Amino acid sequence: MDATKLGRQVVLVVDGCQRTAANLVGLSRSWGYAALMAADGSAALAVAAEVSPDIVLLDLGVPETDAVEVVATLRTCGVRLIALADLGDGKMPAWARHAGFHLTLAKPVCDDDLRSALSSCG
């Protein structure tokens, strides 16, 4: 998929919960973004290498690969990073606060917050 030829921003959603990822991809597409999903960090890095997304929504609890490694790799590509965090205690993990995310969205993500985050990163 070469979304850059379509003139649309590419959003990559990385979340181990397929239903959550599919919902975020569907919403992103409905707002005109070219959106893809990856179930884990390894898949996210593979997709990012192939497609060069503009924005990555990354679940902090991403399975398979350490989220710190995924963030470090994606930051070198100039991608805008949005953390998806299950903030049960209301606090971001210490590593995530300093990892270079542009924004953080608390899970479950509401539609208006997602749309606002994508717009501000675009």
C-alpha positions as CSV (number, residue, x, y, z in Angstrom):
1,M,0.0,0.0,0.0
2,D,1.6,3.3,-1.1
3,A,-0.7,5.8,0.6
4,T,1.7,8.6,-0.1
5,K,0.6,8.5,-3.7
6,L,-2.9,9.1,-2.5
7,G,-1.9,12.2,-0.6
8,R,-3.1,10.9,2.7
9,Q,-1.3,10.6,6.0
10,V,-0.5,7.1,7.0
11,V,-1.5,6.0,10.6
12,L,-0.1,2.7,12.0
13,V,-2.0,1.3,15.0
14,V,0.0,-1.1,17.2
15,D,-2.2,-2.9,19.7
16,G,-2.3,-6.6,20.8
17,C,-6.0,-6.4,21.1
18,Q,-7.3,-6.9,17.5
19,R,-10.7,-5.4,18.3
20,T,-9.2,-2.3,19.7
21,A,-6.8,-2.0,16.8
22,A,-9.5,-2.6,14.2
23,N,-11.7,0.1,15.9
24,L,-8.9,2.7,15.8
25,V,-8.1,1.8,12.2
26,G,-11.7,2.1,11.2
27,L,-12.1,5.5,12.8
28,S,-8.9,6.8,11.3
29,R,-10.0,5.7,7.8
30,S,-13.4,7.3,8.3
31,W,-11.5,10.6,8.8
32,G,-9.5,10.2,5.6
33,Y,-6.3,8.7,6.9
34,A,-4.7,5.6,5.3
35,A,-4.6,3.3,8.3
36,L,-2.9,0.0,9.0
37,M,-2.5,-2.2,12.0
38,A,0.1,-4.4,13.6
39,A,-0.5,-6.8,16.5
40,D,3.0,-6.5,18.1
41,G,6.2,-4.6,18.1
42,S,8.0,-6.8,15.6
43,A,5.1,-6.5,13.1
44,A,5.0,-2.7,13.7
45,L,8.7,-2.3,12.9
46,A,8.3,-4.4,9.7
47,V,5.2,-2.4,8.6
48,A,6.9,0.9,9.4
49,A,10.0,-0.1,7.4
50,E,7.8,-0.9,4.4
51,V,5.2,1.9,4.5
52,S,6.9,4.8,6.4
53,P,3.9,5.9,8.5
54,D,3.4,9.5,9.5
55,I,1.7,8.7,12.8
56,V,2.0,5.6,15.1
57,L,-0.5,4.9,17.8
58,L,1.4,2.5,20.1
59,D,-0.1,0.5,23.0
60,L,2.4,0.8,25.8
61,G,1.7,-2.9,26.6
62,V,2.5,-4.1,23.1
63,P,3.3,-7.8,23.1
64,E,6.3,-9.6,21.7
65,T,8.8,-6.8,21.6
66,D,9.8,-4.3,24.3
67,A,7.9,-1.1,23.7
68,V,11.0,0.9,24.5
69,E,12.8,-0.7,21.6
70,V,9.9,0.0,19.3
71,V,9.8,3.6,20.3
72,A,13.5,4.1,19.9
73,T,13.5,2.6,16.4
74,L,10.4,4.6,15.3
75,R,11.8,7.9,16.7
76,T,14.8,7.6,14.3
77,C,12.3,7.6,11.4
78,G,10.7,11.0,12.2
79,V,7.3,9.4,13.0
80,R,4.9,11.2,15.3
81,L,4.2,8.9,18.2
82,I,1.0,8.7,20.2
83,A,1.0,6.4,23.3
84,L,-2.1,4.3,24.1
85,A,-2.0,3.8,27.8
86,D,-4.1,1.8,30.2
87,L,-3.8,4.3,33.0
88,G,-5.4,2.3,35.8
89,D,-3.5,4.3,38.4
90,G,-3.7,7.5,36.4
91,K,0.1,7.6,35.9
92,M,2.2,7.0,32.8
93,P,5.1,4.6,33.3
94,A,8.3,6.5,34.0
95,W,10.0,5.3,30.9
96,A,7.1,6.4,28.7
97,R,7.1,9.9,30.0
98,H,10.7,10.4,28.7
99,A,10.5,8.2,25.6
100,G,9.5,10.9,23.2
101,F,5.8,10.4,22.6
102,H,4.1,13.5,21.2
103,L,0.8,12.7,23.0
104,T,-0.8,10.1,25.2
105,L,-4.3,8.8,25.0
106,A,-5.8,6.9,27.9
107,K,-7.5,3.6,27.0
108,P,-10.3,3.1,26.2
109,V,-9.8,5.9,23.6
110,C,-12.8,8.1,22.9
111,D,-13.5,9.1,19.3
112,D,-13.1,12.8,19.9
113,D,-9.8,12.4,21.7
114,L,-8.4,10.2,18.9
115,R,-9.5,12.7,16.2
116,S,-8.0,15.6,18.1
117,A,-4.7,13.7,18.6
118,L,-4.4,12.7,14.9
119,S,-5.2,16.3,13.8
120,S,-2.6,17.8,16.1
121,C,0.1,15.3,14.8
122,G,-0.8,15.9,11.2
